[in-house]
Amino acid sequence: MKQLPRAVIGRLPRYFRCLRILINNEVLRISSDELAGLVGLSASQVRGDLAALGDLGQQGYGYSVKTLYAEIASRLGAGDNFEAVIFGATPLGLALASGPLLSRRGVSVTAVLYTKEVRTIVCEGESPKTVCEGVVLPDGCRVLPVSELESVKSRDIAILACDDEEAPELYRLVADHGFRGVWNLTELELRGSASTRVINARLGDSLMILCFGLHSGDWE
């Protein structure tokens, strides 16, 4: 498979998100001009990015939305059925566990691990549900103390949604237990290694860029 430039990889999630919406709206095909308008890029940039993926377009037809979506999903690993363990039964951690953001990208949450005691109940019935702090979790998602990490088999993705002061110790724990990737949602900057990749996600940073634009009027 042809290796993609880093800049193209950085734009693939934007295409992925947009194409999923088009599929949900039963759009079958799209031109590079139309796609450019939706993702906020130039048509030439879109054509260049998609050409890097292979010969996916047809002259006079454009692109098949489903074919393009499938190719980008494959490149992003959305079909690899990655499993995630969330460290921190915080409002953010529970929102991620119960919401669609992860599942829409092919990532399933197998456990939420807490460092501070939480209220958890299991609602029995034909389809038992685990409820943690009033939040209904997806099927198969367990709620456990961090001390029981050994009982969790998933070692794909660790999501740090814990308090900032807990992040360094939990990151060491994650690395020692062989997690392949870490999505760090705390304020701290964590450094990955050859065996553990780290993405430091900064939700607050994008908010501050918005605040800067509102404050200064500079949107360039």
C-alpha positions as CSV (number, residue, x, y, z in Angstrom):
1,M,0.0,0.0,0.0
2,K,1.3,3.4,-1.0
3,Q,2.6,5.5,1.9
4,L,0.8,8.7,2.5
5,P,2.3,12.1,3.3
6,R,1.7,13.3,6.8
7,A,-0.2,16.3,5.7
8,V,-2.7,14.1,3.8
9,I,-3.1,11.8,6.8
10,G,-4.0,14.8,8.9
11,R,-6.8,15.7,6.5
12,L,-8.3,12.1,6.1
13,P,-10.4,12.4,9.3
14,R,-12.1,15.4,7.8
15,Y,-13.0,13.5,4.7
16,F,-14.1,10.5,6.7
17,R,-16.5,12.6,8.8
18,C,-18.0,14.4,5.8
19,L,-18.4,11.2,3.7
20,R,-20.2,9.4,6.6
21,I,-22.7,12.3,6.7
22,L,-23.2,12.0,2.9
23,I,-23.8,8.2,3.2
24,N,-26.4,8.8,6.0
25,N,-28.1,11.3,3.6
26,E,-28.0,8.6,0.8
27,V,-25.7,10.7,-1.5
28,L,-24.2,8.2,-4.0
29,R,-21.6,10.3,-5.7
30,I,-19.8,13.6,-5.4
31,S,-17.4,15.8,-7.4
32,S,-14.1,17.2,-6.1
33,D,-15.6,20.7,-6.2
34,E,-18.6,19.7,-4.1
35,L,-16.4,17.8,-1.6
36,A,-14.0,20.7,-1.4
37,G,-16.9,23.0,-0.4
38,L,-18.0,20.6,2.4
39,V,-14.5,20.1,3.9
40,G,-13.3,23.6,3.5
41,L,-10.4,23.0,1.1
42,S,-9.7,23.9,-2.5
43,A,-10.8,21.5,-5.2
44,S,-7.2,21.0,-6.3
45,Q,-6.2,20.1,-2.8
46,V,-9.0,17.5,-2.6
47,R,-8.0,16.0,-5.9
48,G,-4.4,15.8,-4.8
49,D,-5.3,14.2,-1.5
50,L,-7.6,11.6,-3.1
51,A,-5.1,10.8,-5.9
52,A,-2.7,9.9,-3.1
53,L,-5.1,7.2,-2.1
54,G,-5.3,5.6,-5.6
55,D,-7.3,5.9,-8.7
56,L,-10.7,6.4,-7.1
57,G,-12.4,9.0,-9.3
58,Q,-14.0,8.7,-12.7
59,Q,-13.9,11.5,-15.3
60,G,-17.4,12.9,-15.8
61,Y,-18.7,11.0,-12.8
62,G,-16.7,12.1,-9.8
63,Y,-16.3,9.8,-6.8
64,S,-18.5,7.1,-5.4
65,V,-19.2,8.2,-1.9
66,K,-19.2,4.7,-0.5
67,T,-16.1,3.6,-2.3
68,L,-14.2,6.7,-1.1
69,Y,-15.5,6.3,2.4
70,A,-14.4,2.6,2.5
71,E,-10.9,3.4,1.3
72,I,-10.4,6.2,3.8
73,A,-11.9,4.1,6.6
74,S,-9.4,1.3,5.7
75,R,-6.5,3.7,5.7
76,L,-7.5,5.1,9.1
77,G,-7.9,1.7,10.6
78,A,-11.6,2.3,11.3
79,G,-12.4,-1.3,10.3
80,D,-9.7,-2.8,12.6
81,N,-12.1,-3.2,15.5
82,F,-9.8,-1.4,18.0
83,E,-10.8,-1.6,21.7
84,A,-10.4,1.2,24.2
85,V,-10.1,1.4,27.9
86,I,-11.1,4.7,29.5
87,F,-9.1,5.7,32.6
88,G,-11.2,8.0,34.7
89,A,-15.0,7.7,35.4
90,T,-15.2,11.5,35.1
91,P,-18.0,13.3,33.3
92,L,-15.8,13.4,30.2
93,G,-14.8,9.8,30.4
94,L,-18.4,8.6,30.9
95,A,-19.6,10.8,28.0
96,L,-17.1,9.2,25.7
97,A,-18.0,5.7,26.9
98,S,-21.7,6.3,26.3
99,G,-21.7,8.5,23.3
100,P,-21.3,7.7,19.6
101,L,-17.9,9.5,18.9
102,L,-15.8,6.3,19.4
103,S,-18.2,3.7,17.9
104,R,-18.7,5.8,14.8
105,R,-14.9,5.5,14.2
106,G,-14.8,1.7,14.8
107,V,-13.5,1.9,18.4
108,S,-15.4,0.0,21.1
109,V,-15.1,0.7,24.8
110,T,-14.5,-2.4,26.9
111,A,-14.0,-0.8,30.3
112,V,-14.0,2.4,32.3
113,L,-11.5,2.3,35.1
114,Y,-11.9,4.6,38.1
115,T,-9.5,5.9,40.8
116,K,-12.2,7.4,43.0
117,E,-15.3,5.4,44.0
118,V,-18.3,5.7,41.7
119,R,-21.9,4.7,41.9
120,T,-22.5,1.7,39.6
121,I,-25.6,-0.5,39.2
122,V,-26.4,-3.2,36.7
123,C,-30.0,-3.2,35.5
124,E,-31.1,-6.8,34.9
125,G,-33.3,-7.9,32.1
126,E,-33.2,-9.4,28.6
127,S,-30.4,-6.9,27.8
128,P,-28.6,-6.0,31.1
129,K,-27.2,-2.5,31.2
130,T,-24.5,-1.0,33.4
131,V,-25.2,2.4,34.7
132,C,-22.4,4.5,36.2
133,E,-23.1,7.8,37.9
134,G,-26.4,7.8,36.1
135,V,-24.9,7.2,32.6
136,V,-25.9,4.1,30.7
137,L,-22.8,2.4,29.2
138,P,-22.7,0.3,26.1
139,D,-23.0,-3.5,26.2
140,G,-19.9,-5.2,27.2
141,C,-18.4,-2.2,29.0
142,R,-17.3,-2.9,32.5
143,V,-16.7,-0.4,35.3
144,L,-13.7,-1.4,37.5
145,P,-11.2,0.1,39.8
146,V,-7.8,0.8,38.3
147,S,-6.3,-1.9,40.5
148,E,-8.2,-4.5,38.4
149,L,-6.6,-3.5,35.1
150,E,-5.0,-7.0,34.9
151,S,-8.5,-8.4,34.3
152,V,-9.0,-6.2,31.2
153,K,-7.6,-7.9,28.1
154,S,-7.8,-5.0,25.8
155,R,-4.4,-3.4,25.0
156,D,-5.2,-1.3,21.9
157,I,-6.1,2.2,23.1
158,A,-5.9,3.8,26.5
159,I,-8.0,7.0,26.9
160,L,-6.8,9.3,29.7
161,A,-9.9,11.2,30.8
162,C,-8.7,11.4,34.4
163,D,-7.8,14.4,36.6
164,D,-4.5,16.0,35.6
165,E,-2.7,15.1,38.7
166,E,-3.4,11.4,38.1
167,A,-2.2,11.4,34.5
168,P,1.6,10.8,35.0
169,E,1.0,7.7,37.2
170,L,-1.7,6.3,35.0
171,Y,0.4,6.8,31.9
172,R,3.2,4.8,33.5
173,L,0.7,2.1,34.3
174,V,-0.6,2.1,30.7
175,A,2.9,1.9,29.2
176,D,3.9,-0.9,31.6
177,H,0.8,-2.9,30.6
178,G,1.6,-2.7,26.9
179,F,-1.1,-0.4,25.5
180,R,-0.2,0.4,21.9
181,G,-1.8,3.9,21.9
182,V,-2.8,6.6,24.3
183,W,-5.3,9.3,23.6
184,N,-4.5,11.9,26.3
185,L,-7.3,14.3,27.1
186,T,-5.7,15.8,30.2
187,E,-3.9,19.2,30.2
188,L,-0.5,17.6,30.6
189,E,1.9,16.9,27.7
190,L,2.9,13.2,27.6
191,R,5.6,11.8,25.4
192,G,5.2,8.5,23.6
193,S,7.8,5.8,22.9
194,A,8.5,3.3,20.2
195,S,6.0,0.9,21.8
196,T,3.4,3.3,22.9
197,R,2.1,6.1,20.6
198,V,0.6,9.2,22.3
199,I,-1.8,11.8,20.9
200,N,-2.2,14.8,23.2
201,A,-5.7,16.1,22.4
202,R,-6.2,19.7,23.4
203,L,-9.9,20.5,23.6
204,G,-9.1,23.7,25.5
205,D,-6.6,24.9,23.0
206,S,-9.2,25.1,20.1
207,L,-11.5,27.0,22.5
208,M,-8.8,29.5,23.3
209,I,-8.2,30.0,19.5
210,L,-11.9,30.8,19.2
211,C,-11.7,33.2,22.1
212,F,-8.6,34.9,20.5
213,G,-10.6,35.5,17.3
214,L,-13.5,37.0,19.2
215,H,-11.2,39.2,21.2
216,S,-9.0,40.4,18.4
217,G,-11.2,40.1,15.3
218,D,-8.3,38.3,13.6
219,W,-9.5,35.2,11.9
220,E,-6.6,34.6,9.6
